[in-house]
Amino acid sequence: MVKPIYKLLLSFSALALASCTPAPQPEVQGPDGAVFRRMTVERLPELNAPRGGHRTLLLGEELTVIGGHTDGFKLIETAEYLHGGAWHEVPLAYPHDGGFTAPLPDGTVLVGGGSAEPFGIGQSWGVEVYDPVSHSSRAVGILDRKRAYASALTLPDGRVVIAGNWHAEDAVEVWDPVKGFSFAGEVSLPRERPRILPAGPEEVLIFGGRGQDGKGTEAIVDRLSGTPFREPLLEEWAPEVDFLYSDTDGKIGEDAYLLPALRRSDGEPGILRVSGGAFSLLELERPLPRLGPGGETIHWWGGLQTDRSRRQAWMQGPGAEGRLYFARISYDATFEGGAASVDLFYAERPGGGPFPIDPVVLLSGGRLAKIGGKWPDPQSADLSAEANFATSREAYILHSEPIQRTGAPAWAWLTGLLVLGGLATVAALRKKKPEPAGEAEPGPAGHPSLAEQISRLIEEEQLYKRKDLRVADVAAALATNKTYVSTMINNISGQSFSDLINGHRVRHAQALMREHPEMPLADVADESGFSSPTTFRRNFKALTGVNPSEWKERGR
């Protein structure tokens, strides 16, 4: 009697889920035939303080903003993180308006430099480490030279390379967690916000950004260890200035990166590929459009971030009339010599008017977070021109994929209640008829049960190593629905889906640390399926009581 009841309940559940199927996203066409899909815009709680010139980061599962300036172009000496449906302020050791950030192997973040005074004047010395687990900050000394609008790259051994400055002398320096900051070499020309990319175990490339005249720099590439060289491709294409959080922004493989660029001759947007120090132009199935659906200019710039699990890169392009545009570049085919496909999206601010101007942060599932920013300059006809004196508290999540409609039909909610009640009834029936310990109910005609299929998928196929894994993914792989999968996991393991997956990830990380003690913790986190070192550290400590580094030192 149990199986027919399950089948009946699942039929009702499927109907209920079908009633909530999201509607397709509306599409509009541009003047050159390019098709743009409209994104769903979700409003988040507002920041405690309006800010621009800050850094927006995803640390573990928490969106975090660090530094910047507030209304009136005044420095702000706090960070904020989103937790429990609200933003929480954290004091910093120094203000960082136009500062740099670099993720460290233990999940903390090195934050340094920035303007010394309001109005974007001067450069500063101060550097601190922000801990997203304790939500605290500690000063770690001063830079070799004061800087604003610098860039940073974290090396595998935990050292950080820093270069770039705002209208002041420039050079390369290195931060060592033990020795502090030290001069590492001269640069061929001063740069603001240069690109710093690895080109092998002991080599780093420094190029791009803006020069002291505010224009793009020459095609000279500086190196940490070797001599500078002139790159012919950079004679034709100028890398766009970008606020980078980490070396993973634009990363598509080991020492392989994508970065946005503009053709110097006519401003045509494109994407450069830098792999092992070699430069090339990424082939696209079609050019990036320069005009939006209403004929407005799209300013493709910065913000190129990659989702390596999906092999997709996202590039932002504010429109001259206030819309936000995005290009999703699927680059998988380029590994086999093919062209990358391009999907286009646009977002409109709820209530009308332009969005604040600031880079976005890529989240899982093709979502993008836009937090704070500077309002467009009211004195300019171009709404992509920013005004440093007027900043925003607004925060949004932009969804590129359809989301569930709110307000499903009443009968769908009733069906959902019937399903839950029915599952409880089935559980009660099963209690009356105990099964032999250690045995799961077999599927039809000797096929494995759903529980066995879930276990095989997660454990034997190591699905837990996928960073953006969701219940819906497991359900899709087993041709069932996510409610049934979630209920089955809860009933059998007594855990939530996320707890089950993170338990597997922690055990896999422990095995890696035993077998490969030389492996950096950041690589252990990545190989085990954690989205970041911060998430790895938080979950590891929750399950073992100690941090990964402590566990590793004890030789367990």
HELIX and SHEET records of a PDB file:
HELIX    1   1 VAL A    2  SER A   19  1                                  18    
HELIX    2   2 PRO A  118  GLY A  120  5                                   3    
HELIX    3   3 PRO A  232  GLU A  236  1                                   5    
HELIX    4   4 ASP A  332  GLU A  336  5                                   5    
HELIX    5   5 SER A  364  GLY A  366  5                                   3    
HELIX    6   6 ALA A  410  LYS A  432  1                                  23    
HELIX    7   7 PRO A  444  GLY A  446  5                                   3    
HELIX    8   8 LEU A  450  SER A  455  1                                   6    
HELIX    9   9 ARG A  456  GLU A  460  3                                   5    
HELIX   10  10 LEU A  463  LYS A  465  5                                   3    
HELIX   11  11 VAL A  471  ALA A  477  1                                   7    
HELIX   12  12 LYS A  482  SER A  493  1                                  12    
HELIX   13  13 PHE A  497  GLU A  515  1                                  19    
HELIX   14  14 LEU A  521  GLU A  527  1                                   7    
HELIX   15  15 PRO A  533  THR A  544  1                                  12    
HELIX   16  16 PRO A  548  GLU A  553  1                                   6    
SHEET    1   A 6 GLU A  27  GLN A  29  0                                        
SHEET    2   A 6 VAL A  35  ARG A  38 -1                                        
SHEET    3   A 6 SER A 341  ALA A 347  1                                        
SHEET    4   A 6 LEU A 324  SER A 330 -1                                        
SHEET    5   A 6 GLN A 312  PRO A 318 -1                                        
SHEET    6   A 6 GLN A 305  ASP A 307 -1                                        
SHEET    1   B 4 THR A  40  ARG A  43  0                                        
SHEET    2   B 4 GLU A 386  HIS A 399 -1                                        
SHEET    3   B 4 ARG A 367  PRO A 376 -1                                        
SHEET    4   B 4 VAL A 361  LEU A 362 -1                                        
SHEET    1   C 4 ARG A  55  LEU A  59  0                                        
SHEET    2   C 4 GLU A  62  ILE A  66 -1                                        
SHEET    3   C 4 THR A  78  HIS A  83 -1                                        
SHEET    4   C 4 ALA A  86  PRO A  91 -1                                        
SHEET    1   D 2 HIS A  69  THR A  70  0                                        
SHEET    2   D 2 LYS A  74  LEU A  75 -1                                        
SHEET    1   E 4 PHE A 100  PRO A 103  0                                        
SHEET    2   E 4 VAL A 109  GLY A 112 -1                                        
SHEET    3   E 4 SER A 124  ASP A 131 -1                                        
SHEET    4   E 4 SER A 136  ARG A 147 -1                                        
SHEET    1   F 4 SER A 151  THR A 154  0                                        
SHEET    2   F 4 VAL A 160  ALA A 163 -1                                        
SHEET    3   F 4 VAL A 172  ASP A 176 -1                                        
SHEET    4   F 4 GLY A 180  GLY A 185 -1                                        
SHEET    1   G 4 ARG A 195  PRO A 198  0                                        
SHEET    2   G 4 VAL A 204  PHE A 207 -1                                        
SHEET    3   G 4 ILE A 220  ARG A 223 -1                                        
SHEET    4   G 4 PHE A 229  ARG A 230 -1                                        
SHEET    1   H 3 TRP A 237  PRO A 239  0                                        
SHEET    2   H 3 ALA A 256  ARG A 263 -1                                        
SHEET    3   H 3 LYS A 251  GLY A 253 -1                                        
SHEET    1   I 4 TRP A 237  PRO A 239  0                                        
SHEET    2   I 4 ALA A 256  ARG A 263 -1                                        
SHEET    3   I 4 PRO A 269  SER A 275 -1                                        
SHEET    4   I 4 ALA A 278  LEU A 281 -1                                        
END                                                                             
